Amino acid sequence: MLEARRNGPAEHLAKALEGRHPVTVFLAAAIVGYAALAAVTIAAGLLLTDVILRIDGVARADERIVTWLAAHRTATRTEASLIGSIMAGGVVLPIVVGVACLVLACFKRWRVAAFLLTAIAVEAATYRLTIAVVHRHRPRVARLEHLQVDASYYSGHTAASIAVYCGLVLLAASVIRSTWFRVCAWAFAVAVPLFVAGARMYRGMHHPLDSLAGIAVGIASVLVAVFAARAAGAAVERRRLRARGAQP
């Protein structure tokens, strides 16, 4: 999954940075990808807040769903929503990524470890920059967490859950060929972000449109990490060919 396609964009970037260390190529690809993702995310956020939400009925419909969820809170559902928030929060995800990278480091799979780190790093950096530029108030319901009020766009928990859990499943499914494993793994990869998104809306932290944006950013963060890993792999291969005296 992390191998560059022949004549693909990752290979073209490695060729453009001919002679550069693979780590440099990796960082260049990650930075370019992050800059593009942040720009698109901010532009979409400004479009949402300044144009789309001004369309009659859109903002009310977006708010109505969260209001309905808040009106149907129960002790059991609130506990479940807390679990959904915690599993995509700033404590659990670093542990998951740290343990996975430690295991990969033991097997000297540095590029795979860099892929996981980059996916979550790109998402986190995009989120921080976005909420500094795009300001949208959280739903007007009783919120179950005390966070920055004007940081509803986008759902960082949803995006981070995709960057980490879907990133792990993507790696595993590219290696393990069992059909049953792939079905179960991808069912898990789809279910977790949806559960997290629902939990964040239930807790009054985000609107549905914020959650949809979070899904898009999470997927894009994984794609940026894949691109960076592929570009670095292509750079490694080109160095090997040059060392053998062959034409890259």
QUIRA-V549010 format. One record per helix or strand. SS is the DSSP state (~ for helix, > for strand). FROM is the first residue (numbers start at 1). LEN is the number of residues. If there is no record, write none. Layout:
# QUIRA-V549010
ss:SS from:FROM len:LEN
ss:SS from:FROM len:LEN
This chain:
# QUIRA-V549010
ss:~ from:9 len:8
ss:~ from:22 len:29
ss:~ from:52 len:3
ss:~ from:58 len:14
ss:~ from:75 len:12
ss:~ from:92 len:15
ss:~ from:110 len:24
ss:> from:136 len:1
ss:> from:151 len:1
ss:~ from:156 len:20
ss:~ from:179 len:24
ss:~ from:208 len:36
